[in-house]
Amino acid sequence: MTQYLENTNNPVNENRITVMSKAGFAPEPKRSYAGDIWGIIVSILLIIGGASGQFVLRGTNSSAALIVAGFLFLAWDIFSIIYKNNTFKKTEAEYSNRKIRVSKLERMVKADGRVLSVPVNVRIVCDKGLTILDYGPRLNGTPMTRDSKLGEYSGSTWYVRNILTFENLDLTAVFEADYYPAEIVIRLFSDKNIIGIDLPGGLNLIPYETPQQNPQQIPENIQR
């Protein structure tokens, strides 16, 4: 365990439960073609300049070469817009499907309804390399409070069964918090561009239905 977990209710030598994401940082996709539009404008200006005969391509002293270069740049900019648009649609569909899946899981967990006699604090500590980005963890559908200076997120729960999800990460963990100390400390870490969380081994991690995974992918739940 890292230094972040020392002096907490989670001894560094206890068993841990690791849950890995299917990918790295995955925020809501945004469409932007500003650079490509400027590229198209420049390409058209190159074509017009070459066609006028008043401008030449540097190093060739040829207006025709400038026209060819303009058309090549124009074709590249158009291809870039088409590629970005297709990528955006695919990423948007994946993000939307993830939101729907998470929403269904949250409703399923909340339907359990069992409550604790006292609330339990939940704290997520991030490895140093992960403190720059906001992964947007949500505990039972409620955003956790972020402390960017400490690289931590905090929240609390009154429920026995809980679901931890992330707004900008394809990672979900369902666990039961009964018979546990007043604070649950979870570690957020990165392993070869894939992000995961370490949960205390004393938690009861609840399996849930997930889409069929490629056998070569890292399993959703790894007991260690």
C-alpha positions as CSV (number, residue, x, y, z in Angstrom):
1,M,0.0,0.0,0.0
2,T,1.1,3.6,-0.5
3,Q,1.9,6.1,2.2
4,Y,-1.7,7.5,1.8
5,L,-3.1,4.5,3.6
6,E,-0.9,4.6,6.6
7,N,-2.3,5.5,10.0
8,T,-5.9,4.8,8.9
9,N,-8.5,2.2,9.8
10,N,-7.1,0.1,6.9
11,P,-3.8,-1.5,7.9
12,V,-1.3,-1.7,5.1
13,N,-0.9,-5.5,5.5
14,E,-4.6,-6.4,5.3
15,N,-6.2,-8.1,2.3
16,R,-7.5,-5.8,-0.4
17,I,-10.1,-6.1,-3.1
18,T,-9.0,-4.5,-6.5
19,V,-11.6,-3.4,-9.0
20,M,-10.2,-2.3,-12.4
21,S,-11.7,0.0,-15.0
22,K,-12.0,-0.9,-18.6
23,A,-10.1,2.2,-19.7
24,G,-8.4,5.3,-18.5
25,F,-9.9,8.8,-18.0
26,A,-13.1,8.9,-20.0
27,P,-15.0,12.2,-19.6
28,E,-18.1,13.2,-21.5
29,P,-17.1,13.6,-25.1
30,K,-17.2,17.1,-26.7
31,R,-17.2,18.0,-30.3
32,S,-14.7,20.6,-31.5
33,Y,-13.8,21.5,-35.1
34,A,-12.2,24.9,-34.6
35,G,-8.7,23.9,-35.7
36,D,-10.0,22.0,-38.8
37,I,-12.2,25.0,-39.9
38,W,-9.2,27.3,-39.7
39,G,-7.2,24.7,-41.6
40,I,-9.9,24.7,-44.4
41,I,-9.8,28.5,-44.6
42,V,-6.0,28.5,-44.9
43,S,-6.2,25.7,-47.5
44,I,-8.7,27.7,-49.6
45,L,-6.4,30.8,-49.4
46,L,-3.5,28.7,-50.6
47,I,-5.5,27.5,-53.6
48,I,-6.7,31.0,-54.4
49,G,-3.2,32.4,-54.0
50,G,-1.8,29.8,-56.3
51,A,-4.6,30.2,-58.9
52,S,-3.9,34.0,-59.0
53,G,-0.4,33.3,-60.1
54,Q,0.9,35.9,-57.6
55,F,2.0,33.4,-55.0
56,V,4.3,30.3,-55.3
57,L,5.1,27.4,-53.0
58,R,8.4,28.2,-51.2
59,G,11.3,26.2,-52.5
60,T,9.6,25.4,-55.8
61,N,8.8,28.8,-57.3
62,S,5.6,27.2,-58.7
63,S,2.1,28.5,-58.3
64,A,0.8,25.0,-59.4
65,A,2.6,23.4,-56.6
66,L,0.9,25.8,-54.2
67,I,-2.5,24.9,-55.6
68,V,-1.7,21.2,-55.2
69,A,-0.5,21.7,-51.6
70,G,-3.7,23.7,-50.9
71,F,-5.9,20.8,-52.1
72,L,-3.9,18.3,-50.1
73,F,-4.3,20.3,-46.9
74,L,-8.0,20.8,-47.7
75,A,-8.5,17.0,-48.2
76,W,-6.7,16.4,-44.9
77,D,-8.8,18.9,-43.0
78,I,-12.0,17.4,-44.4
79,F,-10.9,13.9,-43.6
80,S,-10.0,15.1,-40.0
81,I,-13.6,16.5,-39.6
82,I,-15.2,13.2,-40.8
83,Y,-12.9,11.1,-38.5
84,K,-13.5,13.3,-35.5
85,N,-17.3,13.2,-36.1
86,N,-17.3,9.4,-36.4
87,T,-15.1,9.1,-33.3
88,F,-17.4,11.5,-31.4
89,K,-20.5,9.5,-32.2
90,K,-18.9,6.3,-31.1
91,T,-17.6,7.8,-27.9
92,E,-20.9,9.5,-27.2
93,A,-22.8,6.3,-27.6
94,E,-20.4,4.5,-25.2
95,Y,-20.7,7.3,-22.7
96,S,-24.5,7.3,-22.9
97,N,-24.7,3.5,-22.5
98,R,-22.4,3.7,-19.5
99,K,-24.7,6.4,-17.9
100,I,-27.7,4.2,-18.5
101,R,-26.0,1.2,-17.1
102,V,-24.8,3.1,-14.0
103,S,-28.3,4.6,-13.5
104,K,-29.9,1.2,-13.5
105,L,-27.3,-0.1,-11.0
106,E,-27.8,2.8,-8.7
107,R,-31.6,2.2,-8.6
108,M,-31.0,-1.5,-8.0
109,V,-28.7,-0.8,-5.0
110,K,-31.0,1.9,-3.5
111,A,-33.9,-0.5,-3.7
112,D,-32.1,-2.6,-1.1
113,G,-33.2,-0.1,1.5
114,R,-31.3,-1.4,4.6
115,V,-29.8,1.4,6.7
116,L,-26.9,1.5,9.2
117,S,-27.3,2.5,12.9
118,V,-24.6,5.2,12.4
119,P,-23.3,6.8,9.1
120,V,-20.0,5.6,7.7
121,N,-17.5,8.0,6.1
122,V,-16.1,7.0,2.8
123,R,-12.8,8.5,1.6
124,I,-10.9,8.0,-1.7
125,V,-7.2,8.8,-1.7
126,C,-5.5,9.2,-5.1
127,D,-2.0,8.2,-6.1
128,K,0.1,11.3,-6.9
129,G,-0.1,10.9,-10.6
130,L,-3.9,11.0,-10.5
131,T,-4.5,14.2,-8.5
132,I,-4.6,16.5,-11.5
133,L,-7.8,15.2,-13.1
134,D,-11.2,15.1,-11.5
135,Y,-12.7,11.6,-11.9
136,G,-16.0,12.6,-10.4
137,P,-16.7,9.7,-7.9
138,R,-20.4,9.3,-6.9
139,L,-21.5,7.4,-3.8
140,N,-25.0,6.1,-4.2
141,G,-25.5,8.7,-7.0
142,T,-24.4,11.6,-4.9
143,P,-21.1,13.4,-6.0
144,M,-18.3,13.1,-3.4
145,T,-16.5,16.2,-2.2
146,R,-13.1,16.8,-3.8
147,D,-10.1,18.1,-2.0
148,S,-7.7,18.8,-4.9
149,K,-4.8,19.8,-2.6
150,L,-4.9,16.5,-0.7
151,G,-5.9,14.5,-3.7
152,E,-8.9,13.0,-1.9
153,Y,-12.6,12.7,-2.2
154,S,-14.9,12.3,0.8
155,G,-18.5,11.3,1.4
156,S,-20.7,9.4,3.8
157,T,-23.4,6.8,3.7
158,W,-26.3,5.6,5.9
159,Y,-26.9,2.6,3.7
160,V,-25.7,-1.0,4.2
161,R,-25.5,-1.7,0.4
162,N,-23.7,1.0,-1.5
163,I,-22.6,1.7,-5.1
164,L,-19.4,3.7,-6.0
165,T,-19.3,5.0,-9.6
166,F,-17.3,7.6,-11.4
167,E,-18.5,10.3,-13.8
168,N,-15.3,10.3,-15.8
169,L,-14.2,6.7,-15.4
170,D,-15.8,3.3,-16.5
171,L,-15.5,1.8,-13.0
172,T,-18.2,0.6,-10.6
173,A,-18.1,-1.2,-7.2
174,V,-21.1,-2.4,-5.2
175,F,-20.3,-3.2,-1.6
176,E,-21.9,-3.6,1.8
177,A,-20.7,-1.4,4.7
178,D,-22.2,-3.1,7.7
179,Y,-19.9,-4.4,10.5
180,Y,-17.2,-2.0,9.4
181,P,-15.4,0.9,11.2
182,A,-16.5,4.5,11.0
183,E,-14.3,5.2,7.9
184,I,-13.8,3.3,4.7
185,V,-10.6,4.3,2.9
186,I,-10.3,3.5,-0.8
187,R,-7.2,4.0,-2.9
188,L,-7.4,5.2,-6.5
189,F,-4.4,4.1,-8.6
190,S,-3.1,3.7,-12.1
191,D,-1.6,0.5,-13.7
192,K,-0.4,0.7,-17.3
193,N,-2.9,3.4,-18.3
194,I,-5.8,1.5,-16.7
195,I,-7.2,2.9,-13.5
196,G,-8.4,0.9,-10.5
197,I,-9.4,1.1,-6.9
198,D,-8.3,-0.8,-3.9
199,L,-11.0,-1.5,-1.4
200,P,-10.5,-2.8,2.2
201,G,-10.7,-6.6,2.3
202,G,-13.2,-6.5,5.1
203,L,-15.9,-5.1,2.7
204,N,-18.4,-7.4,1.2
205,L,-18.1,-6.8,-2.6
206,I,-21.3,-7.6,-4.4
207,P,-21.1,-8.9,-7.9
208,Y,-23.4,-7.5,-10.5
209,E,-24.3,-8.1,-14.2
210,T,-22.0,-6.4,-16.6
211,P,-21.7,-6.5,-20.4
212,Q,-19.7,-9.5,-21.8
213,Q,-16.0,-8.7,-21.7
214,N,-13.3,-9.6,-24.1
215,P,-11.3,-12.5,-22.5
216,Q,-8.1,-10.5,-23.0
217,Q,-9.3,-7.6,-21.0
218,I,-8.6,-7.3,-17.3
219,P,-11.4,-8.8,-15.2
220,E,-13.8,-6.5,-13.5
221,N,-13.1,-7.9,-10.0
222,I,-9.7,-9.3,-9.0
223,Q,-9.3,-10.7,-5.5
224,R,-5.8,-10.5,-4.1
